[in-house]
Amino acid sequence: MNLQHVRAVARKEWHHLLRDPRSLALMLLMPTMLLFLFGYAIRLDVTEAPIGVLQQSDTRAARELAAHFDASHAFQVVQRLADRAELTRAIQAGEIWAALVIPPDYARQLQRGRARLQLILDGVDANTARLMRNYALALVNERAMALSNRPPALTVKDRAWFNQARLSRLAILPGVIAIVMAVIGALMTSLTVAREVEQGNLVMLRTTPLTRGEFLAGKLAPYFVIGMGDLVIAASVAVLIFDVPLRGSVVGLTLVSALFLLVVMLQGAVISIAAGNQLLASQVSLVTTFLPAFLLSGFIFAIQNMPLVLQYATLVVPARYFVTLSKVIFLKGIGPLVLWTEVAALGLILIALAALAMRQARRLGLLP
């Protein structure tokens, strides 16, 4: 491979990028935009969920229980309900997400040690309802232990490693880097060859001594530099603004990110060669990179909870392996060589995509 030829193609691509500052600005601003969007908008925990309390018993025990819920970080008592009709109206209107019903004989039942409560949940959002139920049960158990005159027969003291505060953003933001790099690497490179085909430049390139490998390397080099710059931006925002700990090696994160970026760039190049025009290439790129990276990578939804067919389908999604590597490097401080199977899988996908890209270029006769 002649490096001068690669440098000439890369210089031409850089000039094209500089002539389109809006696209270049989008590529550089997208990491920050996505990190703020996912960091603030997506939460897999419950904080200050609005609830109502239907206190059918105006006793000290009932008031203390309602105050215990209001003092927790998970709930905020926003309404004191008068009756069940008002409870129904408030939940239907979305004013409250749940309602705690304290029965009239709550204090008497509590003295007997068999008190019962009712928790009514808005089940439209099933995940939020499940989380609120778990928080409510924990609060009730805490209150029961505080009122008991004797220690419980069995207690469990839990501790979460690597994310002691159980903040969902610490689990989400390392995976956002995979989304950013998948979009930048695949979407932008999917337009490169398609643009040359539309403009008719490949006819002139056939008269040059360029080989297919030199042409592809030169085309992808500028986007590799931009993608690695986006990695620096995304990692800096995650660590400095959202307080995501980077416990692992910066060198290890850089190496696996570079490997993943090469994979998605080659994926974009394959799409670009096959599509032949920029509109189709961009649409196919979004469907085959962003959506799988978002839904099938374990970024938000655990792969083990998916149907078996989809679990096997995730094996060909490059983002699956990078999300795993990114999370363990950030949160656990584990080096990429410990998870060598994920690194090897990315390497095999890289080799397969490189061979496919060269084969497509040869079949279409793009270059000699």
N, C-alpha and C positions, 0 to 999 in steps of 0.2 A: 504494500500500500504506500503510495507516494503522499507524504505529509504535505507537500506544497499544494497538491491538487485538493486535498481535504481543506487546507487553510483557505484556498481561493473560494471554494463553495461556501464555507462557513462565513467568510467575509461578505459574500454576496447576500447571504441570509441575514446577517447582522444589519446590513444597509437597508434591507427590506423592513426589518423590525423597527429601525430608527425612523423610517419614513411613515410608520403607523404608530405614533406615540400613544394613542388611546388603547390599542391592544397591549402594548408594552406596559402601560400603567395598570391595566386590568390584571395582567399576569403578576405584577408585583404587589398589588393591593388585595388580591383575592385571598391570600393566606390570612391577613388580618381580618378581613370581612368575615370569612368563614369561622375563624376562631372566636370572634366576638359573638357571632350568631349562635354557634353551638354552645359556647361557654355560658351565655346568659339565657338563651331561649330554651334549651333542652335540659330538663332536670328529671332524674330518675328517683329523686327522693321528694319528700313532702315537707314544706316549711310554711308555717302559719296558714294552714288550710282553714278557710272560714267554716265554722260549724255553729249550729244553734243548740240550745239546751232547753228541753221541755222539763222543767222542774215541778213535778206534780206534788212534791213534798218540800215544804219550806222549813226544813230542819237544818241544824248546823252541819250534820254529816253530808246532806245533799249540797249545801253551799260549798263546803270544803272540796267535795269531789269536782264540782264545776270549776272552782278556782284552780284545782290541780291541772285540769285540762287547759285552762286559759294560760297558765304559767309555763306550759311546755312550749318548746320551739316548733313542734309539729302542728299545733292547733292554735286558733285564735277564735274565741267565742265572740261572735259579732251580733248574735240575736238571742234574746231571752224569749222563748216562745210561750204563748198563752195556752194553746190547745193544739190538737192534732191537725185541725183544719189549717191553722197558720203554718204548722210544720210542713204539710203537704204543699201549700202554696209557695213557701220559701224554697223548697227543693226543686219544684217544677220551674220556678223562675230563675234558678241558678244562683240565688243569693247566698245559699250555703251549700257546702259539698256533703255535709253529714249532719245528723242530729242525734244528740244523746238524750235518751228518755230516762228520767229517774222516777221510778214508781212511787205512789203515795206511801207505801209501807217500807220504803228503803231503809230507814233508820232501824225499824224493828227487825227486819230481815238481817241487817248487818250485825245486830247484837246476837242473833241466833247463829251467825256464821254462814248463812246461806243467801246472801243478798244477790239479786238479779237485776241486770240493767239491759236496756235495749239500745242498740246502735243502728240507725237507719242511714244507709249510704246511697249516694247518687252513683248508680252503676253504669252511667253512660261511658265514663272512662274507667274501664275495668282495672287497669294497672294502678291508677290513683286510688280507686276504692280499696284494692287489696292492700296497698301501703298504709292507707288510713286505718284500716282494720287492725293491721299489725301494731301500729303505733298506739291505737286505743287499747288493745289488749295489754300492751306493755305498761301503759299508764295505770290501768286498773289493777294489774298485778303489783305495781309499785305501791299503790294506795292500800291494797289489801295487806301487804307485808308491813307497811307502816302502822296499820291499825291492829295488827295481831299482837297479842300479849306474849306469844312464844315464837321462837325462831322456826322458820319453815324446815321441814324434814329434808328438803333437797333444794339447793340453789345452784344457779349457773352464772358464772361471771365470764362474759365473752370479751374478746379483744380482737380487733381487726388489724391484721398485719398489712403493712405497705400503704394503707389508707385508713389511718386510725380514726379520722373524723367521719369516715364513710361519705365523703363528698362525691357526688356523681360526676362533677366536672373533671376530677382527677382521673377517672376511668375513661371519660369521653375525649378529652382534648388530645392525648397522645394518638388516638385513632383519627382525629381530624387531619393530622399531617398526611395520613394515607389518602384521604379524600382530596386534599389540596394537590398533592403530587400526582394523583391519578388524573385529575382534571387538567392540570397544567401540562403534564407530560404527554397524555394521550390526545387531548382535544387540540392543543396547539400544533403538535406534530402531525396530526391527521390532516391538516390543511396544506402541508408543505408540498408534497408530490402532486396532490390534486391541483394545487395552484399552478404548478409548472405545466401540467397537462392542459389545463384550461387556457393558459396563455400561449401554448404552443412552443414553449422553450425547449422541450425535450428533443424536438427535431434538430435544433442547433447543437444541443449537447451531444448528440450521436456523432458529430464530426470531431469531437474533442477526444483526447486520450483518457478521459475519465472512465474508471471502472464502476460497477454497481456499488461495491463496498465503499469506495471513496466518495461517491455521490451521496449515499445514505449517511455516512459518517459526517461529512461536511454539513449536510442539511440538519442533522440532529444536534450537532455540537453547540450552537447558540442556545437551544432550548434546554440542554443539559446544564449549562451555566446558569440560566434563569431559574431552572428547577432547584438547583442547589442553593441559589440565593433565597428562593422561597422557603426552603427548609430552614435556613438561618433565621429568617423573619418569623416563621411559625413557631420554631422552638424558643426563640427569644420572647415572643409574646406570651407563650404558655408558661414559661418559667418566671418572667419578670412581672407580668400583670396578673395572671391567674394563679400564681404560686404553685404550679405543678412541679414537684421535685424531679430533678434529673439526677438520679442516683447512680446511673451507669456511666459508661465511658462515652465521651463525646466522639472519640474516634470510631468506636463501634457503631454508634448511631449514624455517623456520617457515612460509613462504609455500606451498611445495609440500606440506607436511604439512597445512596448512589446506585446500588444494585437494583432496587425497586424502580427507581427513576428510569434506568435503562430499559427495564422490562416494559413499562407502560409507554415509553417513547417508541420502542419497536412495535408495540401493539398499535399505536397510532399510525406508524408508518405503513404497517400491513393494511390497515383500514384505508389509508390515503391512496395506496396503490390500487387496491381493489375497487374503491368507489369511483375514482376518476374525476369527481367534481367536489367542490368545497362544501356545498350545502349538504349533500348526502353524507360526506365524510364526517361532518360535525354531528349530524343526527345519529349516525351509527356509533360514533365515538361516545356520545353521552349515554346511549342505551347499553353499550357493552363495557363501559368503564365506571362511570359515576354510579349508576344504579347497583351493579353488583358490589362495588366497593362500599356502598352505603348499607345494603340490605343483607349481603351474603358473606361479609368479611368478619363478623363477630364484633363489629364496631359498636353497635348498640344491642343487637339481638344475639344471644348466645347460640353458637352453632349447634351445641349439644341438644338444644330445645327444638331444633328444626326437624321436619320430617326427614326420614332416612334418605330419601331421594335427593333432597336439597343438600343434605350433609355431604353426599358424594359430589354434587355439583359444585360445591365450594372448593373442591380440590384444584380446580382449574382457574380459580379467581386469585390473581397475584396479591391483591390487597389483604386476603385472609392471612397470609404469612407475614406481611409487613406489619399489620395491626398487632399481631401477637408479639413480634420482635420489638416494636415501638413501646408497647405497654410494659414489657418486662425490663427493657432498658431504662425507661423513665422511672417506674415505680419500684421495681425489685432490685435494680442495679445488677442484673445478670448480663453477662457478655453474650454476644451473638453466637459464639462458638458452642455455648452450652445447648442452645437450640439449633444445632447444626442441621437438623432435618428441614426446618423452615428455610434456612439459607440455601441448602441444597435444592429445595423445591423451586425457589426463585431462580437459581442458576440453571436448572433444567428448562424452566419456562423461557428464560432468556435465550438459551441455545435453540430451542424449538422455534421461537419467533424470529430469530435472526435467519435461520434456515428458510423459514416460510417467506420472509421478506425478500431474500435473494432469489428464491424460486419464482415468486410472483413477478419480480422485476425482469427475470430472464424470460418468463413465459409471455409477458406483455411486450417484450422487446424495448424496454425503456432506454436501456443503455447497452453497449456491447459488453 
